[in-house]
């Protein structure tokens, strides 16, 4: 193996080790509280070495966020099941379940997504990295829009803007997850996350029904 190739592999390995240490640090200490110094200590590296790979704490978080989106996209792709001929309503239900499972299995990545939405992290990272995160967001939402569009074509859903409808559906389920993440709200409402998500999904699907088709059947 050429020296340049070996160095490139070693550099990539070191970068992955830093991200692994950062994932653990931010998961346990908190996204806001943890520092680059904490990441360096966990990776057993000097702070200066971290900056050879990442320009800031925010850039580290952005790369971890991309990891989270890759996991989510894998779940959504599997849920949509492109090779199967599923009913549009079933696909939307599977996509909703996939998002709930992502939240349950990957709470850190979900918290990071919320933190990115609420904060100003996007202003502190390289523009190309921000565009990559935006593209991942759109790719995830596209699966929902695709299911809505399929339902419109088959006459199951009323005519509507698939992208706008997908955004509304996603915002509703995302809102339910965020709300039910608060212990006080769960106690106040007296329902589980699954119950709230199911009730929300049923309401949304009801609104999408093509009444003209139902009248004609």
N, C-alpha and C positions, 0 to 999 in steps of 0.2 A: 504494500500500500504506500502511495506517495506521502511525503511528509505533510503536504498541504491538505490532503484528504484526511489524514489522521488528526491533524489539528482542528479541522472543521468538525469532525465527529466528537472530539473531546470538548470543543466549545459548546456544541449542541447538548451534549450530556451534562455539562456544567449548568447550562441554562435550565434544563429540565429539573435538575437537582435543586436549583434556587426556587423554581416554581413549586416544587413539592414541599420545600420548607416553608414557603410563603403561604401555601394552602393550609398547612397545619397551624401556623402562627395566626393567620387571620381568622381561622375557624374557632380557635380557642380563646384568643385575646380580644377579638373583635375587629371589625373592619376599620372603624374610626380610631380605635386606641392603639393598634399595632403600628410599629414603625419599621423603617428600613433597617435600623439597628437591630431590631428583634429578628427580622428575617436573616440578617447576616449571622447573628449568633446561632440561630437554629441550623443554618447551613454550614456552620463552622468556617465562615469566611470573613474577611475584613469587609467593612462597609464599602470601601473603595472598589473592591472586586465586584460587588453587586452592581455598582454604577457602570461597570464595563459592559454589562449585559442589559440593564434597564435604566432609563434616565430618571425615573422617579417611582415613588410608591404607587402613584396612580397608573403608571404604565404596567407595573406588575399586576395590579388589580385588573386592568383591561385584558391582559393575556389570560388571567384566570377566568374572567368572564367569557372569553371566547371558548375556553374549555367547557364551561357550563353549557353554552349554546350548542356545542357539538354533541353533547350528551342529549340535550333536549331534542335536537333535530333527528338524532337516531331514533328516539322514542316516537316522535311524530311520524316519521317515515314508516316505521313498523306499524303504527296504529292505523295510518291511512291505507296501508296494504295496496300499493298501486297495481299489483298483479291480480288482485281479486276484484270481482264484480259485487261490491257491497252497496247496500242502500245508502243514500246520502245521509239520512238520519242516523244510521248506524255508524257511519264514518265520523260524523260530528261527535257522537257519543264516545267513540273510541279515542278521538283526539282530546276531548275533555278529560277522559280518564288518564290518558298519557301525561297530560299536564299536571294532574293531581299526583300521579305517581312520581313525576319528576320532583315535585315539591317535597314529598315525603321522603324520597330516597336521597335527595341532594339539597338539604336545607341551606347549606352554606352558599351554593351557587344561586339559589333563589334569593337569599338575602342580598347577595352581591348585585343581582339584577335590580332589585328594589332600590338599593343604595345608589346604583348608577342612574336610575330614573329620577330619584329625588334630589341627588346632589349635583355637583358641577364637575364631576370627574371627566366628562367628555371635553371640558375646556382645558384640561391639564395633560392631555395625551396627544401624540402626533396625529395630525389630521387623517393620515392613511389608516391608522389603527381605529380611529372613530368611524371611518367609512366601512371598515371590515365588520365592526360590531353592528352598524346599521344594516348592512347586508344580511347578516345572520338573523337579525330581528325580522327582516322582511321575508327571508326564506322560511322562517318558522310560521309566520302568519299566512304565507302563501298556501300552506297545506289546508288551512281553514277556508280560505277563499276558494280554493279548488273544490272542496267538498260542497260549498254553497253553490258555486257555479254549476256543478254536476246536478245538484238538486233542481236548479232552475231549468236546465236543459231537459230534465226528465219530467218536468211539470209538477214535481213534488213540492217545490218552494215557489212562492210568488215572485214575480219579476222584481229585482232589486240590484243594487250595486254590490257585487260579490266582495270587493275589497273593503268597502265601508261596513258592510254587514259582518264580515269576518272580524274587523277591528272592534265593532260593538260587542260581538260574542266574546272575543278574547278579553276585552276590558271587563266584562261582567264576571267572568270566571276568575280572572286575576284579582278583581276586587273582592270576591268572596274569599279567596285564599288569604289575602292580606288581612281582611276583617277577622276571619276565624283564627288567625294566628295570634290574636290578642286574647288572653285568658278571660279578661273581664267581659269581652263581647260574647265569647262562647257561653259563659255563665249567664249572662243577661238574656241571650236568645234561647238557650236551652236546647240547641241542636248541635249535631256534629258537623264537621266540615263536609263529609260525604252527603249528609242530608241537605245541607244548604246548596251544595253544588248540583245535586240532582234536581232540586226544586227550581233552581235558576235555569238549568238546561231545559227543563220541561217548558218553562215560560217562554224562553227564547225560541224553542222549536215551534211552539204554538203560534208565535208571531210570524214565523216563516212559512206556515202552512199556506198552500195555494187553495183558497176557498173556492175558486172557480172550478178547479178539478174536482173537489169534493162534491160540489153541487151537480156536476155532470156525471158522477158515478152512481 
